[in-house]
Amino acid sequence: MNDRDRADAVYASLLTRQGEKWVQPRVERTARVLTYLDDPQRTYRVVHVTGTNGKTSTSRMIESLLRAHDLRTGLFTSPHLERFTERIMIDGEPASDAAVADAWDEIAPFVDLVDAELAADGDAPLTFFELLTVLAFVVCADAPVDVLVLEVGMGGAWDSTNTADGDVAVFTPIALDHTDRLGDTIAEIATVKSGIIKDGAAVVSAKQDAAAAEVLRRAAAAHGATIAFEGEAFALVSDSLAVGGQAITVRGLAGTYADEYLPLYGSHQAFNAALAIAAVESLIGGATRPIAGGVLSQGLAETTSPGRLQLVGIAPTVLVDAAHNPHGARALVDALRTAFDFDEWGVVLGALDDKDVAGIVAAVAPAAAHVFATAPRSERAAPPDTIADHVETAGLPVTVHDDLDGAAEAARAWAAASDRRAVVIAGSVVLAGEALALSAAEDWKAGWHE
């Protein structure tokens, strides 16, 4: 069996577990496995990232900036777009199949042991995400890395990733999402997320709703942690369009960084960059030493964020964005209006049924000239007819397509009729992953062919 087959076998084994969305509010089960493994998550420094939107992009920016400091980096994000090894990055590249398979070989005996202990206690076996988190910690320890940038799976306090102690706790904007698990109000959700703040940590946060900000301030004080909010301690001063992205000026915690190039679209990404800079300042210089100019420029310029306003097709232009809740969809619409010069957007929209489908449709409606309703390849996909019903309620033209192949073909044909039209595929990370694979297979960058 070659290394790719071994890694695929690891993923197949993970998929036999309770699914990624099956979450219990506890970290003890993950901690039990890690104890048997000698706590690999304590062998490197950790930047822990939570929030509702922008977690992955912010995490990727932080990782790139740290790598530019000549540190060996790990990055753990979720979900993946095409292959599960994307979730565990070492020095900016997906962990090798051999590294993943070897780490699993280390873990497997203890998984069986803990599963038996849990069964004896009348508890369910370890879950997909619990074991994926353990796998990431071991891969990063084996590398070994200097710093792990760690994205929360869901919430914070009881998320499996909270078995690590973050030197820096990073909060992207907190909004309503996963209300069935995290709470019905911003304050309740912020309380769960604030659980990643550890004793003596540095906390950096995007600008928050007043209720969320108060929760974070109280949590930081209780743990003797410093806290810095965007708009107060640091800020995005300006952002302007540039070829392939934007030029940003950021007032950081320790210095001001003028006219830096960020190869990502959308003002939300500029705000994410300001947050990432503050996080790195906090880790590297204790928020007192500016990031060297060349290091900052390199870190920002080498940032990528696959599936986030990613250009995958030309003639017609096709973008992919993983916007999967109303907050993300609103950020997408703002970026389409400010960063691109098209008169009409065709929106290929597919979402998971546990998301706020009506809210996503309402958010994208102001930018959409035509919606192509479809479904991601997931047993949790919302029916395309459901999406179409919401689109019709919004008063927009809509067609229904069983899968992305048909929806994308129809949308690209619609857009090819005018050089003032373009397409964006959005609504789900799963759909975004499918779109990346389909666009590569059909070579959308070669242009439209009838």
N, C-alpha and C positions, 0 to 999 in steps of 0.2 A: 504494500500500500504506500503510495507516494504521499508527500506532505500535504498536498491539497486535499486528497481523499481523507487523510487523518483529520484535518481541520473540519472538513465537511461532516465527518462522523461526530465530531464534538458538537457541532450545531444541531445535528439530528438528535443527539442525546438530550441537548437542552430543550428541544422542541417537544420532547415527551413529558416535560414538566408542566405544572400549572403555568398558564400563559403570562405574558408580560403585564397585562392589565389586572392580573389577580394579585392584589396587594393586601397584606395584613399590616396593621399599624404597630409594627415591632421590628427591632433590629437584632434581637437576641439570637435568632436562628443563624443569620449571617455571621455574627460575632463568634458563634460557637465553632463554625468551620475555620474561621480565621485564627482562632486561638490554637487549634490543632496544627495549623500551618505556621505558627510562630509570628503571627501578625505582620504579614508582608507590607500592609498599608502604612506601617510606622517606619519604613526604611527610607522614606523620601519626604520632602516637603509637599504640602498640598494646598492648592487653590480650589476652593469648593464653590460651585456656581449654582444658584437656584433662581427662581422667578417664574413668570408665566410665558413671556415671549422673549426671544433674543438670546436664550441661554446658549444654544449651540454656536451661533455666530460669535458671541462674546467670548466663549470658551476658546474658539479657534483663534481669535485675535490674541488673547492672552498667551496661548501656547506659542504662536508665531513670534511674539515679542520676547518671550523667555528664551526661545531657541536662538534668536538673534543675539542674546547675551552669552552665547556659547554654552548654554546649559543643555544637558540631555533631558528631553521632555517626554512625558507621557500625556495622553489625552484620552479621556473616556467620555463618550457622548452616546446619546440614543435618540430615536432609533436609527438604524442604518438605512441607506438608500438602495443599495444593490447587494452588497455582501456583508455578512455580519462582522468580518474582521475589520471593517471600516470603523467600528465602534471603539477599537483599541488601537491608538496610534502611538508609534514610537518615533521620535524625531521627525514628525510631520508625515510619516508614511504608515499605512495600515500594518499592524503587527504581522510578521511573517507566519505562514501556515505552520511552519515547524515550531515557532515559539508558542503559538496557541496550543498546538497538539501536545507539546512537551509540558506546558503548564497544566493542561488537563490531566496528564498522566500523574503529575504531582498531587493534584487535588482529589482525583477519583476515589482513592481508598478512604479518605476522610468524609467524602460525600456519603458513601455507603454507611459509615459509622454513625454520622449525625442523623441520617434518615432513620436508622434503626432506633436511635435514642428518641427521636421525635415520635416515631410510631409507638414506642413504649409509653410515652407521655400522652398518647391519644391525639397527637398533632399531625398535620399534613406534612408530606415530604418538602424538601427545599424546592423553591420555585425557579423558573427560568431566570428572572432578573436577579434574584439572590445569588445564583451560581455564576451568572455572567459578571456580576460585580466582583466576586471572589476571583474569577478568572482574570479579569483586568488587573486587579491588585497583584496577582502572582506574576503575570507577564511583565508588568512594570518593575517589579522587584528583581526579576531575573535579568532584565535588560542590561544593567540597572539604570533607572532614571534618577535625575536630581530633583525634579519637580513633576508632580502629577496634577494636571488640570482636570478636575472631576466634576462632571455635570450630574446634578441630581436627576433621578428617574422620575419621581413624583413627590411633591411636597418638600420634605426636608427632615423633620425630626425623626420620623420612623422609616425613612428611606434606607435601603441597604447601603447606599454610599456613605451614610452618616456613621458608619463604623470607622471611618477615617477622621482624623482631627485636622481641620483646615487651618493653616496659618493665616490665610485670608479667606473671608466669607464674602461672596459677591452676590448682590441681588439685582437682577434685571427687573423691569417693571412688573409689578404684581397686579393681576386682574382676576376676574372670575373665570375659573376653569376647574374641571374635575370637582365640581361642587358636591357630588355624591360622596367623595372621599375626603375632601379638604375643608369643607364648610361652605355655608351659604353667603357669607359676607367677606369683604376684603380683609377685615380685621381677623376673622377666623383663619382664613387662608394664610395671611401673613404670620400668624402665630405658629402654624405648622412649619412654615418655611424658615422662620427664625431659629428653629431648632438646630440649624447647622452652625450657629455661632458658638464657638468654644472659648474657654477661659483664656484671656489675654490675647485673643485674635485681633486682627485688623479687619474692620467691616467697611466695605465700600458699596454704595447703593445708587442706582438710578433714581431719578426724581419719582417719588411715590405719592399715591393718595394719602391724605392726612392721616387716616386711620392706620394704614400700613406703616407709615413713617413712625408713628407713635409706638407701635408694637416693636419695631426694630430698635428704636432708641431704648426702650425698656429692657429688651433682651440683651443689648450690648452692655448696658450699665450693670445688669445682673451678673455678667460674666467678666467684668473688668476689661471689656474690649473697647477699642477706639472705633468711632463710626464717622464716615464721611459721605455726605449726600451730594449727588450731582445738582448743580445750581447753587450750592453753598460753598463746599470745599473745593470743588472742581467743576468744570463746565465745558461744553462745546461752544466755542466762541463764534465760529462761522463754518459753513460748508458751501461749496459751489461746484458746479458740474465740471468734470474734466474727462478727457478721452478715456473710456473704459472704467470710469468710476467718478471720484470726486476729490477735491482738495479740501482739507479740513484744518482748522486751527483750534487747538485744545489748550485750555488753562488747566494744567494738572495740579496735583497736590504739591509738587516740588518745583515745577517750572512750566513755562508756556512753550508750546510747540506749534510753530506757524507754518501754514501752507504745506502740510504733509499729504502725500498721495495715498489714497485708500482705494484699492481696485474693486470696490463694491458699490452698488447703486442704493439710493434711498437715504433720506435723512435719518431714519431709524438706525441704519448701520453707522452713521457718523456718531450718533449718541452711544451706540454700543462700543465704538472705538474709544470714546472718552472714558467710559466705564472701565474698559480693558486697560487703558493707560494708567488709571488711578490704581487698579488692582496690582499691576506690575510694579509701579512706584512703591506701593505698600510692602510688597514682598522683597524687592531688591534693595531698596534704600531706606526702608522704614518711613517712607513718605517724606523724607528730607533731602534726598539726592535725586536730581533730575536724571531722566534717561538720556544717555548720550545721543546726540543728533543722528549720527550714522546708524546706530543700533535701532533707534526708533523708526527711521525711514525704511530700513531693511525689514524690520518686523511687520510693519503695516503693509509694505509693498508686496510681501510674500504671503499675505493672508488670503486664504480661499474660504469660501463658504458654499459648498456644493448644494444645489437645490434651493438656494436663496437668491431669487432674481437672477438666475443663471441663464445666459444666452445659449440656446441649444439649436437654433435654426435661423437661417437667413433666407430672404426672398421666398416666402415671407419670414419676417422676424418672429421667432417663438422664444418665449421665456418660460422658465419653470420656477415656481415658488411654492414652498411647503406650507404656506399660510393655512393653519388648520383650526383657527378660532377667530372670533370677530376682531380681536385686538390685532392679530397678525394680518388679517384681511384688510383692515383699515390702513395699516402701514404699507401694505402692498399697493393699494389704490393711490396713496399719497406719492409713492415712488413712481408709479406709472405716469402720474400727472406731471411730476417735476423733473424726472430724469430722461424722459423719452418724448419724441416729437411725432406722435401719431394721432390721427383724428378719431379712430375707432379701434376698440379692443374686443376681440372675441375671447371669451373666457371658457376654457374647458374646465369644468368644475366637478370634482368627485370628493366625497367626504366619508368619514366613518360615522356610523350611526350613533355613537356615544358622544359626538360633538354637537355643538350648537349650530345645526345646519341652517336654521332660519336666520340666525345672527350672521353667519358667514355670507349667506346670500344677500342679506340687507347691506352688509358692509361693502361687497364688491359691486353691487348694483349701480352705484353712481358712475363707475368706469366702464361698464359693460354695454356694448352695442348688441351683442348676441351671446347667449350662453349655450354651451354644448354640454348637457348634463350627462354624466357617466358615473362609473363606480370603480374604485380601486379593487385590485384583486385581494380581497380580504373577506372572511366570513362575517366581519363586523361592518361591512360597507353599507352605507345608506343607499336604498334603491334609487336609481336615476329618476324614476317617476316622482319620488318625494322631493328631490331637488328641483325638478321641473315645476312642481306645484308651487313651491316657494318663489321661483323665478316668475311664474305667471302672475302671482299675487303682487310682485313688484312691478308688473307691467312691462316686462322685457320679452323680446323674442327668444324662444328656446326650442332646441331640438333634443331628443333623447337618444342615447347611444348605449348599447349594452356594455361596451368596453372601451378602453382608451384608444385602441387601434382605430376603431370607427370614429370616435369623437375627434381624435387628432387629425385624421384624414379630412373630415368634413370641415374642421376649423381652418386648416391650412388652405383648403380649396377656397373657402370664404374669404380669407385674408389675401390670397393671391389675386383676387379680382381687383384690388386697388393697392397702390403703393403707400396709401395713407392708413392701411389697416395692419394690425399685428395681433398675435395670439399670446395669451398667458395661460399656462396650465397650473392649477392651484387647488387647494382645499384639503390636501392630505400629504403627509410625508411618504406614505405608501405609493400614492399616485405619482409623486415627484420622482421616486425611484424608478417606477415603471417608465416614466417619460424620458429619463436620462438613458435608460437602456434602449428604448424604442428609437429615440432620436439618433443614437449612435449606429444602431443596426440599419436604419433607413437613410443615414447620412443627410439629415435635414440641413446641414450647413452647405450642402451642394446646391440647395435651392429646390423649388417646387417643380415636380414633373407630373403632368397629367397622365 
